[in-house]
Amino acid sequence: MGEIMIWIARICVVLAGLFSLAMGAMAYVSTEQLGTVLGISALSPIGVNSMRADLGAFFLASTIACILALFAGRTSWLWGAAALYALAVIGRFVGVAVDGAPEGIAQPVIIELVLVAMLVFAARTLARD
Protein backbone atom coordinates (compact mmCIF):
# COMPACT_ATOMS: atom_id res chain seq x y z
CA MET A 1 0.00 0.00 0.00
CA GLY A 2 2.88 2.35 0.77
CA GLU A 3 4.30 2.16 -2.73
CA ILE A 4 0.89 3.01 -4.21
CA MET A 5 0.63 6.09 -1.99
CA ILE A 6 4.08 7.21 -3.12
CA TRP A 7 3.07 6.93 -6.76
CA ILE A 8 -0.18 8.81 -6.09
CA ALA A 9 1.84 11.54 -4.36
CA ARG A 10 4.23 11.76 -7.32
CA ILE A 11 1.28 12.03 -9.71
CA CYS A 12 -0.12 14.85 -7.56
CA VAL A 13 3.20 16.68 -7.81
CA VAL A 14 3.32 16.20 -11.58
CA LEU A 15 -0.24 17.50 -11.99
CA ALA A 16 0.38 20.53 -9.75
CA GLY A 17 3.65 21.20 -11.55
CA LEU A 18 2.09 20.97 -15.01
CA PHE A 19 -0.78 23.26 -14.02
CA SER A 20 1.67 25.77 -12.57
CA LEU A 21 3.93 25.51 -15.62
CA ALA A 22 1.03 26.08 -18.02
CA MET A 23 -0.14 29.14 -16.09
CA GLY A 24 3.39 30.50 -15.72
CA ALA A 25 4.11 30.01 -19.41
CA MET A 26 0.85 31.74 -20.26
CA ALA A 27 1.88 34.67 -18.07
CA TYR A 28 5.11 35.07 -20.04
CA VAL A 29 3.90 34.25 -23.54
CA SER A 30 0.25 35.33 -23.60
CA THR A 31 -0.28 37.72 -20.73
CA GLU A 32 -3.59 39.07 -22.00
CA GLN A 33 -4.96 35.53 -22.38
CA LEU A 34 -3.97 34.75 -18.79
CA GLY A 35 -5.69 37.95 -17.73
CA THR A 36 -8.83 36.81 -19.49
CA VAL A 37 -8.64 33.37 -17.84
CA LEU A 38 -8.20 34.97 -14.42
CA GLY A 39 -10.65 37.81 -14.98
CA ILE A 40 -8.11 40.61 -14.69
CA SER A 41 -6.79 43.23 -17.06
CA ALA A 42 -4.00 45.77 -17.12
CA LEU A 43 -4.67 49.49 -17.32
CA SER A 44 -1.31 50.33 -18.92
CA PRO A 45 1.80 48.72 -20.42
CA ILE A 46 3.43 48.65 -16.97
CA GLY A 47 0.34 46.76 -15.78
CA VAL A 48 0.85 44.13 -18.48
CA ASN A 49 4.49 43.94 -17.47
CA SER A 50 3.51 43.53 -13.81
CA MET A 51 1.00 40.80 -14.65
CA ARG A 52 3.67 38.95 -16.62
CA ALA A 53 6.28 39.30 -13.87
CA ASP A 54 4.16 38.78 -10.75
CA LEU A 55 1.81 36.09 -12.00
CA GLY A 56 4.63 34.36 -13.84
CA ALA A 57 6.73 34.36 -10.67
CA PHE A 58 3.88 32.93 -8.59
CA PHE A 59 3.19 30.05 -10.94
CA LEU A 60 6.77 29.32 -11.99
CA ALA A 61 7.95 29.27 -8.36
CA SER A 62 5.41 26.50 -7.79
CA THR A 63 6.70 24.72 -10.89
CA ILE A 64 10.29 24.89 -9.64
CA ALA A 65 9.22 23.54 -6.24
CA CYS A 66 7.54 20.57 -7.91
CA ILE A 67 10.58 19.90 -10.10
CA LEU A 68 12.94 20.04 -7.12
CA ALA A 69 10.68 17.71 -5.14
CA LEU A 70 10.48 15.14 -7.94
CA PHE A 71 13.98 15.19 -9.34
CA ALA A 72 16.21 16.47 -6.54
CA GLY A 73 14.42 14.82 -3.62
CA ARG A 74 13.69 18.16 -1.96
CA THR A 75 10.16 17.39 -0.87
CA SER A 76 10.16 20.24 1.65
CA TRP A 77 9.84 22.64 -1.30
CA LEU A 78 6.30 21.36 -1.78
CA TRP A 79 5.32 23.17 1.43
CA GLY A 80 6.29 26.44 -0.25
CA ALA A 81 4.16 25.69 -3.29
CA ALA A 82 1.26 24.69 -1.04
CA ALA A 83 1.71 27.94 0.90
CA LEU A 84 1.50 30.01 -2.28
CA TYR A 85 -1.82 28.45 -3.26
CA ALA A 86 -3.13 28.57 0.32
CA LEU A 87 -2.33 32.29 0.50
CA ALA A 88 -4.21 32.76 -2.77
CA VAL A 89 -7.25 31.10 -1.19
CA ILE A 90 -6.95 33.31 1.87
CA GLY A 91 -6.76 36.35 -0.39
CA ARG A 92 -9.91 35.23 -2.18
CA PHE A 93 -11.75 34.81 1.13
CA VAL A 94 -10.61 38.27 2.22
CA GLY A 95 -11.91 39.61 -1.09
CA VAL A 96 -15.26 37.94 -0.56
CA ALA A 97 -15.46 39.36 2.97
CA VAL A 98 -14.57 42.88 1.82
CA ASP A 99 -16.23 43.08 -1.61
CA GLY A 100 -18.76 40.26 -1.64
CA ALA A 101 -18.62 37.10 -3.71
CA PRO A 102 -18.02 37.81 -7.39
CA GLU A 103 -19.59 35.60 -10.02
CA GLY A 104 -17.38 32.61 -10.76
CA ILE A 105 -15.41 32.68 -7.50
CA ALA A 106 -16.06 29.01 -6.74
CA GLN A 107 -13.96 27.64 -9.62
CA PRO A 108 -10.62 29.26 -8.70
CA VAL A 109 -11.16 28.56 -4.99
CA ILE A 110 -11.82 24.88 -5.70
CA ILE A 111 -8.80 24.62 -8.00
CA GLU A 112 -6.53 26.26 -5.43
CA LEU A 113 -7.87 24.14 -2.56
CA VAL A 114 -7.34 20.97 -4.59
CA LEU A 115 -3.78 22.07 -5.38
CA VAL A 116 -3.12 22.76 -1.69
CA ALA A 117 -4.50 19.35 -0.74
CA MET A 118 -2.45 17.58 -3.43
CA LEU A 119 0.76 19.38 -2.50
CA VAL A 120 0.33 18.83 1.26
CA PHE A 121 -0.48 15.15 0.69
CA ALA A 122 2.59 14.81 -1.54
CA ALA A 123 4.87 16.68 0.88
CA ARG A 124 3.82 14.47 3.78
CA THR A 125 3.88 11.22 1.80
CA LEU A 126 7.15 11.78 -0.03
CA ALA A 127 8.94 13.01 3.07
CA ARG A 128 8.51 9.48 4.47
CA ASP A 129 9.83 7.91 1.29
N, C-alpha and C positions, 0 to 999 in steps of 0.2 A: 504493500500500500504506500510505503514511503516514497518509492521510486516514481509511482504515478503522481503523487503530490508534487514532487520536484519537477516533473515534466509539465504539469499544469501550471506551476509557478513560472517556469521558463516561457511557456506560451503566453501567459499574462504579460510578462516583460516584453516579449516580442510585439504583442498587440499594442501595448501602451507606447512602445518605442516607435512603431510604424505610424500610429496616429499622430504622435508628437512630431515626427519627421515630416509627415505630409503637411501638417499645419505650419510648421516652421519653414518648409520650402515654399509654401504658398505665400507666407509673409514676405519672403525675399523676392520671389519671382513674380507674383501676382497679388500685390498688396491690396489693390482695389477689390479683387475677388474675395480675398480673406475678409476684408471689411464688410462685404455684402453677406458672407456666410455668418459673420459674427454680429451683424446689425449695427456696425459703426462706420463712420466716414470721417475723412479728414477735411478740415476747413481751409487748408493751405498746403503748399508743397512741404513745409517743415512738418506738418501733421502727417503726411504720407510717409515721410522719412522716419518720424517717430513711431508710427505703426509698424513699419518694416523692422526697425531696430528693436523696439520693446517687445512686440509680439513674437518676433523671430527669436529673440533671446529667451523668452519664457519657454517656448515650445522646444527650441533646440537644446536648451539646458536639460530638459527632461529626456530628450533623445540621447544626449551624451551620458546621462546617468544610467539609462537602460543599457547602452552599449558597454559601459564600464562594468555594470553588474554581470552581464552575460559573458563578456569575453576577457575581462581582467579579474573576475572574481570579487569585485568590490560591491558586494550586495548592499552595504550601508548607504551607497549613493541613491538607492531606491527610496530611502526615507526623504531625501531632498526633493525628488520628483513628486512623491506623494504630498509633501508639504506645499509645493507650488500649486497643485490642483486643489488641495484642501483650502488654501488661502483664497483661491478663486471662488470656491463655494461660499466661503465666509463673506467675501466681498459681494457676492450676489445676494446673500441674505441681508446684508446691511443695506444694499440698494432697495430691496423689497421693503424693508422696514422704513426707510427714509422716503422713497418715491412711490411705493406701491408696486404691485406685481405687474410687470409689463407682459404683453402677449408673447407667448413663446418661451417664457422663462424656464419651463419645466425641462425642455430638451437639454439645454446646456448644463443645468444642475444635475440631471440624471447622468449625463456623459461624464461629468467631472467626478461625481460620487462613485461611479463604477470604476473610473481610473484610479481613484484613491484606494478603493477596496482591492483592486487587482494589485496595485503596487505594494500596499501594506502586506497583503497575503504573500506576495512574492518575496518581499524583504524578510519576513519572518520565516518562511519556509526555506529559502535558499541560504539563510544565515546558519541553519542547522546542517546544511549539506556538507 
